[in-house]
């Protein structure tokens, strides 16, 4: 009991210290109702199948929620029951080849997200990278993939104050005090978690695993031909620090040319600097090993271009959104040059994931899929745009 009392004291201090700042941050955005006739939507038949798939998955997730539960987006509130009903009607219309815009208009209201300082939404992208792996440690496979350690303590701050909904404090208990958990350097280089039976696989390239951490999920290909997904399980509680910013600060990369591809290339050309640069990001991710995937943080299988990661204290899990931004230019693999003009990306997507760097109303991360092509798109996605939320109409009855 003593250790929990001391943990509580620490949390109360943090809440008192940060409460004013947090309220101000959450007040920087608002929702405004818009007319569907002016909606920037471009849903063609060529992407209808992925919309149906993602909608079905979201409906399955909604059916598991309590009938008395509800969605709260600042001053907008609607019941899960109403949302489920509107979603089923939308799905029925899609399968019957009815007009999608008319169906949306009949079942949902549209709200645009605005910020008090007129900031646009910043869109980034993520994907499922692939890494060569083994079930056993060897000279070739030396980098461990860790599952969540039993001594990692997660404290959900909303249990102490509702304004901290979605905020989690992580650490470990030492001498009855909650202290920060081990850093990346301590875990990777000093091997503080080794020989504790936490390894679920071993990968060949530590940079591959690092980028899997950033994406939150990955696909491991084993020597015997087996394939397994690893999914985000937890994190050490340390702040995420982008290594691209470090490489820019030190003059190694130009700001306009910082992508996952350019960062990876620099690391491979400078092996002696690899550990130092990677350890700049003290955040470290723990994984679970799965046969299927990829899954978001709400255990819904992600659909490419239809699943997004967002701050779920602002955009609740399962929320239906309309994305509006310019697609990043495509990459020519053989030349690594951006050569195509961007096109407007305007389609429906669901909040089914989250991320350590995705904080606030102005940050959205789009899931682009699996493999190298998706990785190329994700690597250059850094576009400004708008986002809308869809709110079920109250007239909808089950």
Secondary structure, DSSP 8 states (H G I E B T S, - for coil): -HHHHHHHHHHHHHHHHHHHHHHHHHTTEEEEEE-GGG------GGGHHHHHHHHHHHHHHHHTS-TT-EEEETTEEEEHHHHHHHHHHHHHHHHTT--HHHHHHHHEEEEEEEETT---EEEEEEEEEEEEEESS--SS--EEEE---TT-EEEEGGGT-GGGTT-EEEEEEETTEEE----HHHHHTS-TTTTSS-EEEEES-HHHHHHHHHHSEEEEEETTS-EEEEEEEEE-S-----HHHHHHHTTSS-GGG--HHHHHHHHHH-GGGHHHHHTTS---EEEEEESS--B-TTS-B--TTTEEEE-TTTS-TT-EEEEEEE----EETTTTEE-S---EE--EEEEEE--TT--STTEEEEEEEESHHHHHHHHH-EEEEEEEEEEE-TT---
